[in-house]
Amino acid sequence: MSDTTLAEQIAHQLRRDILRGKLAPGDPIKERVNAGGMGVSRTPMREAIRILAKEGLVILRPSRSPVVANPTLKEATDAIEVLMALELLSGELACRQASDADIAAVEAIQTKMEARYDNADKLDLFEIDMSLHLAIAQASNNASLAETHRAYLERLWRIRYLSASQRESRERVLRQHRAIVDGLKARDAAAVHAAIQEHLEHLSLNVRKRFDTEAAEAAGKA
């Protein structure tokens, strides 16, 4: 197994620990301790931390252990604004440039999400959800757009996961995903635009609600 592959596996595990709250915002990620706990060397652990830093989940600090990032509401909403522009463009280009196989791949992810909706672990469900958004960007057949979209999507991993964990939003998410897929299949750019815009506007509202909840909880502990 190559160090690169091992680093990606370690990053995946650390990412899930961050999303589940096992590693909370501000917590240090001690390279030696975590490498020992996972039974790996420090080299792939160091590379895994770099991967998470690029995703915005971890902040690197000179001569100190990196810490789990804690973005502000402004940073999150700024990223959502850019993400919306990227996803709207992805949908428009996918309607024009995606192959039938590309669209079938997006639909297959949506079908998988619906099938697992009632029984899946919420983090597994979230990862399926994010894979659908990545697949739409890939279906644009614009490599630069897909790469930029992935970077902004990853910046929002934690806060998007926390907002998606609100059960009352899940049926709405499935309905909006269906509308996006139906629009892609019909090559109806206007329908896809409307569905993506509605979807991400709710994301912005949920993120703001999550920040309000965290602020209230912090005030209650003070």
C-alpha positions as a printed Julia matrix, in Angstrom:
222×3 Matrix{Float64}:
   0.0    0.0     0.0
   1.48   3.38   -0.97
   1.91   6.19    1.55
  -0.41   8.35   -0.56
  -3.21   5.8    -0.34
  -2.59   5.31    3.37
  -2.61   9.09    3.93
  -5.99   9.35    2.21
  -7.36   6.57    4.41
  -6.08   8.3     7.54
  -7.55  11.61    6.36
 -10.9    9.87    5.82
 -10.88   8.56    9.39
  -9.83  11.89   10.9
 -12.46  13.68    8.8
 -15.16  11.41   10.17
 -13.87  11.96   13.73
 -14.16  15.71   13.17
 -17.65  15.46   11.69
 -18.87  13.23   14.53
 -17.44  15.62   17.12
 -14.84  13.19   18.45
 -12.36  15.9    17.49
 -14.02  19.23   18.32
 -13.18  22.71   16.96
  -9.99  23.94   18.59
  -8.79  20.47   19.54
  -5.13  19.81   18.7
  -4.27  16.92   16.4
  -1.03  15.58   17.82
   0.85  13.91   15.03
   2.78  11.41   17.16
  -0.17  10.46   19.39
  -2.6   10.0    16.51
  -0.05   8.07   14.43
   0.58   5.74   17.36
  -3.13   5.29   18.02
  -3.74   4.31   14.4
  -0.65   2.13   14.18
   0.9    4.14   11.33
   4.08   6.11   10.87
   4.22   9.88   11.19
   4.85  10.42    7.47
   1.38   9.4     6.18
  -0.19  11.04    9.27
   1.53  14.31    8.35
   0.26  14.03    4.76
  -3.27  13.24    6.0
  -3.24  16.39    8.11
  -2.15  18.4     5.06
  -5.11  16.96    3.12
  -7.5   18.09    5.86
  -5.85  21.5     5.99
  -6.51  21.96    2.27
 -10.15  21.08    2.96
 -10.33  23.74    5.66
 -11.04  21.22    8.41
  -7.66  21.68   10.08
  -5.48  24.74   10.69
  -1.71  24.3    10.49
   0.41  26.21   13.03
   4.18  26.78   12.9
   6.05  24.66   15.48
   2.77  23.65   17.13
   0.2   20.89   16.67
  -2.48  21.66   14.08
  -5.97  22.24   15.42
  -9.47  21.46   14.2
 -10.79  24.54   12.4
 -13.69  26.58   13.73
 -14.83  28.84   10.85
 -16.9   31.9    11.56
 -20.42  32.41   10.22
 -19.04  34.97    7.76
 -16.46  32.51    6.45
 -19.12  29.84    6.05
 -21.67  32.07    4.3
 -18.97  33.5     2.0
 -18.05  29.95    0.97
 -21.72  29.07    0.42
 -22.14  32.06   -1.91
 -19.23  30.87   -4.04
 -20.43  27.26   -3.88
 -23.88  28.3    -5.12
 -22.36  30.06   -8.14
 -20.23  27.0    -8.91
 -23.12  24.54   -8.56
 -25.46  26.66  -10.69
 -22.81  26.77  -13.41
 -22.2   23.03  -13.02
 -25.9   22.3   -13.52
 -26.12  24.54  -16.56
 -23.08  22.98  -18.21
 -24.17  19.45  -17.31
 -27.48  20.0   -19.12
 -25.52  20.88  -22.26
 -22.39  18.76  -22.01
 -23.02  15.72  -19.81
 -23.26  12.34  -21.47
 -26.24  10.11  -20.76
 -23.86   7.98  -18.68
 -22.85  11.03  -16.62
 -26.49  11.79  -15.81
 -27.21   8.13  -15.1
 -24.34   8.18  -12.57
 -25.91  11.16  -10.79
 -29.3    9.43  -10.75
 -27.74   6.23   -9.38
 -26.37   8.17   -6.4
 -29.79   9.69   -5.75
 -31.42   6.25   -5.96
 -28.84   4.91   -3.48
 -29.54   7.78   -1.1
 -33.29   7.2    -1.22
 -32.86   3.46   -0.68
 -30.66   3.97    2.38
 -32.5    6.98    3.76
 -34.35   5.22    6.58
 -31.55   2.94    7.8
 -28.21   4.52    6.96
 -25.88   6.04    9.52
 -26.27   9.8     9.18
 -22.59  10.29    8.32
 -22.77   7.61    5.61
 -25.88   9.34    4.26
 -24.1   12.7     4.29
 -21.18  11.28    2.32
 -23.59   9.92   -0.29
 -25.22  13.36   -0.44
 -21.89  15.07   -1.05
 -20.95  12.52   -3.71
 -24.07  13.54   -5.65
 -22.99  17.18   -5.69
 -19.5   16.16   -6.79
 -20.97  13.99   -9.56
 -22.99  16.92  -10.92
 -19.84  19.05  -11.06
 -18.02  16.21  -12.82
 -20.92  15.95  -15.28
 -20.21  19.53  -16.36
 -17.18  18.08  -18.16
 -15.19  21.13  -17.1
 -12.19  19.97  -15.1
 -11.35  23.43  -13.73
 -14.89  23.92  -12.5
 -15.04  20.46  -10.92
 -11.72  20.99   -9.11
 -12.77  24.41   -7.75
 -16.18  23.08   -6.75
 -14.6   20.21   -4.77
 -12.38  22.66   -2.89
 -15.32  24.81   -1.78
 -17.51  21.82   -0.99
 -14.79  20.44    1.28
 -14.44  23.76    3.11
 -18.02  23.32    4.25
 -17.77  19.64    5.33
 -18.31  20.09    9.05
 -20.91  22.84    9.12
 -22.78  21.25    6.23
 -22.82  17.91    8.01
 -24.13  19.49   11.2
 -26.89  21.3     9.34
 -27.77  18.17    7.35
 -28.08  16.21   10.6
 -31.33  18.0    11.35
 -33.85  15.29   10.54
 -36.62  17.73    9.63
 -34.63  18.8     6.56
 -34.03  15.34    5.09
 -37.3   14.83    3.22
 -36.9   18.26    1.69
 -33.35  17.41    0.63
 -34.53  14.24   -1.12
 -37.27  16.16   -2.92
 -34.81  18.81   -4.09
 -32.34  16.18   -5.25
 -35.07  14.49   -7.26
 -35.91  17.81   -8.91
 -32.26  18.33   -9.84
 -31.97  14.83  -11.31
 -35.24  15.15  -13.22
 -34.06  18.47  -14.66
 -30.75  16.96  -15.75
 -32.49  14.03  -17.43
 -34.74  16.47  -19.3
 -31.74  18.7   -20.14
 -33.83  21.52  -18.67
 -31.28  24.08  -17.47
 -33.93  26.39  -16.0
 -35.4   23.6   -13.88
 -31.97  22.52  -12.67
 -31.06  26.12  -11.84
 -34.24  26.57   -9.78
 -33.78  23.28   -7.9
 -30.11  23.92   -7.07
 -30.84  27.47   -5.97
 -33.64  26.36   -3.66
 -31.44  23.6    -2.26
 -28.51  25.86   -1.41
 -30.69  28.67   -0.08
 -31.98  26.2     2.5
 -28.38  25.22    3.23
 -27.58  28.85    4.04
 -30.58  29.09    6.35
 -29.67  25.83    8.11
 -26.07  26.94    8.57
 -27.2   30.22   10.15
 -29.58  28.27   12.39
 -26.73  25.98   13.43
 -24.49  28.91   14.35
 -27.34  30.43   16.38
 -27.81  27.12   18.2
 -24.09  26.81   18.98
 -24.0   30.43   20.23
 -27.0   29.79   22.49
 -25.43  26.61   23.85
 -22.16  28.42   24.55
 -24.01  31.24   26.32
 -25.86  28.69   28.44
 -22.57  27.17   29.6
 -21.04  30.55   30.41
